[in-house]
Amino acid sequence: MEDTNIIVTNPNLENFEIKIDNIFGEINNWFKVNQLILNYNKTHCLQFNMKNSCDYDLKLNYQGNYIKISSNINFLGLIIDGSLSWKAHIDQMMSKLNTACFVIRTIQAIMSPKTLRMAYFAYIHSIMSYGIIWGGNQPYSDKIFKIQKRVIRIITNSKMRDSCRELLKKLEILPLYSEYIFSISVFVIKNKHLFYTNNQIHSIHTRFKTNLHPPTVNLIKFQKGVYYSAINIFNNLPHNIKDLANEMVQFQNALKRFLPMNSFYNSKEYFNYQRYSIEN
Protein backbone atom coordinates (compact mmCIF):
# COMPACT_ATOMS: atom_id res chain seq x y z
CA MET A 1 0.00 0.00 0.00
CA GLU A 2 1.65 3.26 -1.20
CA ASP A 3 0.85 6.98 -1.38
CA THR A 4 -1.32 6.93 1.73
CA ASN A 5 -1.71 10.38 3.27
CA ILE A 6 -3.06 11.62 6.57
CA ILE A 7 -3.83 15.27 7.30
CA VAL A 8 -3.65 16.24 10.97
CA THR A 9 -4.49 19.74 12.20
CA ASN A 10 -4.30 21.32 15.62
CA PRO A 11 -3.11 24.82 16.65
CA ASN A 12 -1.64 23.47 19.88
CA LEU A 13 1.66 21.56 19.47
CA GLU A 14 1.08 19.31 22.49
CA ASN A 15 -2.43 18.37 21.37
CA PHE A 16 -1.14 17.86 17.84
CA GLU A 17 1.46 15.34 19.03
CA ILE A 18 -1.16 13.50 21.11
CA LYS A 19 -3.54 13.43 18.15
CA ILE A 20 -0.94 12.12 15.72
CA ASP A 21 0.21 9.49 18.25
CA ASN A 22 -3.38 8.21 18.49
CA ILE A 23 -3.65 8.13 14.70
CA PHE A 24 -0.44 6.13 14.38
CA GLY A 25 -1.83 3.72 16.93
CA GLU A 26 -4.96 3.21 14.82
CA ILE A 27 -2.87 2.83 11.65
CA ASN A 28 -0.59 0.24 13.21
CA ASN A 29 -3.59 -1.73 14.50
CA TRP A 30 -5.05 -1.76 10.99
CA PHE A 31 -1.72 -2.91 9.54
CA LYS A 32 -1.43 -5.64 12.16
CA VAL A 33 -4.95 -6.94 11.48
CA ASN A 34 -4.18 -7.04 7.74
CA GLN A 35 -0.76 -8.68 8.30
CA LEU A 36 1.15 -5.65 7.03
CA ILE A 37 4.02 -3.59 8.45
CA LEU A 38 4.38 0.18 8.21
CA ASN A 39 7.75 1.15 6.70
CA TYR A 40 8.87 4.09 8.85
CA ASN A 41 11.90 4.70 6.61
CA LYS A 42 9.51 5.71 3.83
CA THR A 43 7.13 7.64 6.08
CA HIS A 44 7.51 11.42 6.00
CA CYS A 45 5.88 14.38 7.71
CA LEU A 46 5.38 17.69 5.92
CA GLN A 47 4.50 20.67 8.11
CA PHE A 48 2.23 23.26 6.47
CA ASN A 49 2.66 26.78 7.81
CA MET A 50 1.52 30.26 6.87
CA LYS A 51 4.17 32.81 5.93
CA ASN A 52 4.17 34.62 9.28
CA SER A 53 3.51 31.62 11.53
CA CYS A 54 6.11 29.97 13.71
CA ASP A 55 7.79 26.71 12.74
CA TYR A 56 7.40 24.14 15.47
CA ASP A 57 10.34 21.88 16.15
CA LEU A 58 8.47 18.66 15.50
CA LYS A 59 9.99 15.37 16.64
CA LEU A 60 7.48 12.69 15.80
CA ASN A 61 7.89 9.08 16.76
CA TYR A 62 5.74 6.09 17.56
CA GLN A 63 7.08 3.39 19.87
CA GLY A 64 10.68 4.42 19.13
CA ASN A 65 10.15 4.74 15.36
CA TYR A 66 10.97 8.29 14.30
CA ILE A 67 9.15 10.02 11.45
CA LYS A 68 11.33 12.06 9.10
CA ILE A 69 10.34 15.75 8.85
CA SER A 70 10.66 16.81 5.20
CA SER A 71 10.74 20.25 3.59
CA ASN A 72 8.87 18.89 0.56
CA ILE A 73 7.45 15.60 -0.70
CA ASN A 74 6.74 14.02 -4.06
CA PHE A 75 3.06 13.18 -4.29
CA LEU A 76 2.04 11.53 -7.56
CA GLY A 77 4.60 13.56 -9.47
CA LEU A 78 3.82 16.86 -7.73
CA ILE A 79 6.50 18.34 -5.48
CA ILE A 80 4.63 19.86 -2.53
CA ASP A 81 6.35 22.12 0.01
CA GLY A 82 5.13 23.37 3.36
CA SER A 83 4.22 26.86 2.11
CA LEU A 84 2.50 25.62 -1.07
CA SER A 85 4.69 27.92 -3.17
CA TRP A 86 5.18 25.25 -5.88
CA LYS A 87 8.74 26.51 -6.38
CA ALA A 88 10.28 23.06 -5.92
CA HIS A 89 7.78 21.55 -8.36
CA ILE A 90 8.45 24.21 -10.99
CA ASP A 91 12.22 23.78 -10.52
CA GLN A 92 11.79 20.08 -11.26
CA MET A 93 9.66 20.89 -14.31
CA MET A 94 12.31 23.30 -15.58
CA SER A 95 14.94 20.58 -15.42
CA LYS A 96 12.75 18.20 -17.42
CA LEU A 97 11.73 20.88 -19.92
CA ASN A 98 15.32 22.01 -20.50
CA THR A 99 16.19 18.41 -21.39
CA ALA A 100 13.17 18.23 -23.69
CA CYS A 101 14.17 21.55 -25.27
CA PHE A 102 17.62 20.14 -26.03
CA VAL A 103 16.01 17.11 -27.70
CA ILE A 104 13.79 19.31 -29.89
CA ARG A 105 16.79 21.43 -30.85
CA THR A 106 18.75 18.29 -31.76
CA ILE A 107 16.10 16.90 -34.11
CA GLN A 108 14.95 20.25 -35.52
CA ALA A 109 17.23 20.09 -38.57
CA ILE A 110 15.99 16.67 -39.70
CA MET A 111 12.29 16.91 -38.86
CA SER A 112 9.42 18.77 -40.52
CA PRO A 113 7.50 21.41 -38.53
CA LYS A 114 4.53 19.04 -38.43
CA THR A 115 6.64 16.27 -36.87
CA LEU A 116 8.24 18.74 -34.44
CA ARG A 117 4.76 19.85 -33.37
CA MET A 118 3.87 16.22 -32.66
CA ALA A 119 7.07 15.88 -30.64
CA TYR A 120 6.13 19.03 -28.73
CA PHE A 121 2.80 17.58 -27.60
CA ALA A 122 4.30 14.19 -26.81
CA TYR A 123 7.19 15.57 -24.77
CA ILE A 124 6.93 19.27 -23.81
CA HIS A 125 3.16 19.56 -23.40
CA SER A 126 2.86 16.41 -21.29
CA ILE A 127 5.39 17.80 -18.78
CA MET A 128 4.09 21.38 -18.82
CA SER A 129 0.41 20.56 -18.40
CA TYR A 130 0.70 18.00 -15.59
CA GLY A 131 -0.68 19.55 -12.41
CA ILE A 132 -0.98 22.93 -14.13
CA ILE A 133 -4.05 23.96 -12.11
CA TRP A 134 -1.85 24.03 -9.00
CA GLY A 135 1.20 25.94 -10.21
CA GLY A 136 0.07 27.57 -13.44
CA ASN A 137 -0.58 30.98 -11.89
CA GLN A 138 2.38 31.12 -9.51
CA PRO A 139 5.15 33.74 -9.96
CA TYR A 140 7.70 30.99 -10.67
CA SER A 141 5.64 29.71 -13.62
CA ASP A 142 6.99 32.52 -15.80
CA LYS A 143 10.22 30.51 -16.02
CA ILE A 144 8.26 27.66 -17.59
CA PHE A 145 6.68 30.05 -20.09
CA LYS A 146 10.12 31.29 -21.16
CA ILE A 147 11.18 27.72 -21.94
CA GLN A 148 7.94 27.17 -23.87
CA LYS A 149 8.64 30.23 -26.02
CA ARG A 150 12.20 29.03 -26.62
CA VAL A 151 10.89 25.69 -27.87
CA ILE A 152 8.34 27.41 -30.15
CA ARG A 153 11.12 29.47 -31.73
CA ILE A 154 13.18 26.31 -32.29
CA ILE A 155 10.25 24.51 -33.93
CA THR A 156 9.53 27.44 -36.25
CA ASN A 157 13.23 28.24 -36.80
CA SER A 158 12.59 31.80 -35.61
CA LYS A 159 14.95 34.37 -34.16
CA MET A 160 15.30 34.92 -30.42
CA ARG A 161 13.59 38.33 -30.55
CA ASP A 162 10.68 37.23 -32.75
CA SER A 163 7.27 37.49 -31.04
CA CYS A 164 5.85 34.10 -30.16
CA ARG A 165 2.19 35.07 -30.04
CA GLU A 166 1.54 34.65 -33.76
CA LEU A 167 3.82 31.60 -33.89
CA LEU A 168 1.74 29.96 -31.16
CA LYS A 169 -1.48 30.77 -32.99
CA LYS A 170 -0.09 29.37 -36.24
CA LEU A 171 0.94 26.12 -34.53
CA GLU A 172 -2.37 26.02 -32.61
CA ILE A 173 -0.48 25.73 -29.34
CA LEU A 174 -1.71 27.50 -26.21
CA PRO A 175 0.66 29.69 -24.17
CA LEU A 176 1.18 28.40 -20.63
CA TYR A 177 -1.37 30.74 -19.03
CA SER A 178 -4.01 29.97 -21.67
CA GLU A 179 -3.42 26.27 -21.01
CA TYR A 180 -3.94 27.03 -17.33
CA ILE A 181 -7.25 28.77 -18.13
CA PHE A 182 -8.39 25.75 -20.12
CA SER A 183 -7.44 23.21 -17.45
CA ILE A 184 -8.89 25.09 -14.50
CA SER A 185 -12.13 25.85 -16.39
CA VAL A 186 -12.56 22.16 -17.19
CA PHE A 187 -11.83 21.45 -13.51
CA VAL A 188 -14.82 23.65 -12.58
CA ILE A 189 -17.17 21.80 -14.95
CA LYS A 190 -16.03 18.40 -13.69
CA ASN A 191 -16.46 19.48 -10.07
CA LYS A 192 -19.58 21.67 -10.18
CA HIS A 193 -20.75 20.18 -6.89
CA LEU A 194 -17.92 22.06 -5.14
CA PHE A 195 -19.15 25.49 -6.26
CA TYR A 196 -22.20 27.70 -5.72
CA THR A 197 -23.72 30.16 -8.17
CA ASN A 198 -24.85 33.64 -7.15
CA ASN A 199 -28.54 32.74 -7.49
CA GLN A 200 -28.02 29.91 -5.01
CA ILE A 201 -26.70 32.40 -2.45
CA HIS A 202 -29.16 35.28 -2.90
CA SER A 203 -32.37 36.00 -4.80
CA ILE A 204 -31.21 39.22 -6.45
CA HIS A 205 -31.62 38.89 -10.22
CA THR A 206 -28.64 40.36 -12.03
CA ARG A 207 -26.83 39.53 -15.26
CA PHE A 208 -24.24 37.74 -13.09
CA LYS A 209 -26.74 35.48 -11.31
CA THR A 210 -25.29 32.31 -12.88
CA ASN A 211 -21.69 33.27 -12.09
CA LEU A 212 -19.89 31.26 -9.43
CA HIS A 213 -20.08 32.85 -5.99
CA PRO A 214 -16.65 33.59 -4.47
CA PRO A 215 -16.34 33.03 -0.72
CA THR A 216 -15.37 35.98 1.46
CA VAL A 217 -11.74 35.42 2.45
CA ASN A 218 -8.82 37.65 3.39
CA LEU A 219 -6.08 35.04 3.23
CA ILE A 220 -3.97 35.73 0.12
CA LYS A 221 -2.75 32.13 0.01
CA PHE A 222 -6.36 30.98 -0.35
CA GLN A 223 -7.10 33.63 -2.99
CA LYS A 224 -4.21 32.33 -5.08
CA GLY A 225 -5.29 28.72 -4.61
CA VAL A 226 -7.14 26.52 -7.08
CA TYR A 227 -10.66 26.99 -5.69
CA TYR A 228 -10.72 30.79 -5.58
CA SER A 229 -8.76 31.18 -8.82
CA ALA A 230 -11.08 28.76 -10.60
CA ILE A 231 -14.09 30.91 -9.66
CA ASN A 232 -12.51 34.12 -10.97
CA ILE A 233 -11.29 32.55 -14.19
CA PHE A 234 -14.58 30.82 -14.93
CA ASN A 235 -16.60 33.98 -14.22
CA ASN A 236 -14.46 35.94 -16.69
CA LEU A 237 -15.23 33.59 -19.58
CA PRO A 238 -17.56 34.90 -22.32
CA HIS A 239 -21.25 34.30 -21.54
CA ASN A 240 -21.72 32.04 -24.56
CA ILE A 241 -19.06 29.67 -23.17
CA LYS A 242 -20.35 29.74 -19.58
CA ASP A 243 -23.81 28.92 -20.91
CA LEU A 244 -22.40 25.56 -22.05
CA ALA A 245 -21.44 24.57 -18.50
CA ASN A 246 -23.80 21.58 -18.58
CA GLU A 247 -22.40 20.28 -21.88
CA MET A 248 -18.81 19.20 -21.31
CA VAL A 249 -17.88 18.45 -24.94
CA GLN A 250 -19.36 21.68 -26.30
CA PHE A 251 -17.83 23.64 -23.42
CA GLN A 252 -14.36 22.28 -24.21
CA ASN A 253 -14.77 22.87 -27.92
CA ALA A 254 -15.82 26.47 -27.31
CA LEU A 255 -12.77 26.99 -25.08
CA LYS A 256 -10.54 25.50 -27.78
CA ARG A 257 -11.82 28.11 -30.21
CA PHE A 258 -11.69 31.04 -27.79
CA LEU A 259 -8.26 30.54 -26.21
CA PRO A 260 -6.09 30.08 -29.35
CA MET A 261 -7.74 33.12 -30.93
CA ASN A 262 -6.71 35.32 -27.97
CA SER A 263 -3.50 33.56 -26.89
CA PHE A 264 -3.39 34.99 -23.36
CA TYR A 265 0.09 35.35 -21.93
CA ASN A 266 -0.89 36.27 -18.36
CA SER A 267 -3.75 37.09 -16.00
CA LYS A 268 -3.68 40.81 -16.83
CA GLU A 269 -4.41 40.09 -20.49
CA TYR A 270 -7.13 37.61 -19.65
CA PHE A 271 -9.04 39.76 -17.16
CA ASN A 272 -8.79 42.82 -19.41
CA TYR A 273 -9.44 41.19 -22.79
CA GLN A 274 -13.01 42.50 -23.00
CA ARG A 275 -11.83 46.09 -22.56
CA TYR A 276 -8.52 46.18 -24.35
CA SER A 277 -7.16 44.56 -27.48
CA ILE A 278 -4.08 42.42 -26.99
CA GLU A 279 -0.98 43.87 -28.56
CA ASN A 280 1.29 41.59 -30.49
KAQUI-V967020 format. One line per field, one symbol per residue. ss: DSSP state (A for helix, B for strand, O for the rest). A space follows every 50 residues. Layout:
ss=???
This chain:
ss=OOOOOOOOOOOOAAAAAAAAAAAAAAAAAAAAAOOOOOOAAAOBBBOOOO OOOOOOOOOOBBOOBBOBBBOBBBBOOBBBBOOOOOAAAAAAAAAAAAAA AAAAAAAAAAOOAAAAAAAAAAAAAAAAAOOAAAAOOOOOAAAAAAAAAA AAAAAOOOOOOOOOAAAAAAAOOOOAAAAAAAAAAAAAAAOAAAOOBAAA AOOOOOOOOOOBOOOOOOOAAAAOOAAAAAAAAAAOOOAAAAOOOOOAAA AAAAAAAAAAAAOOOOAAAAAAOOOOOOOO
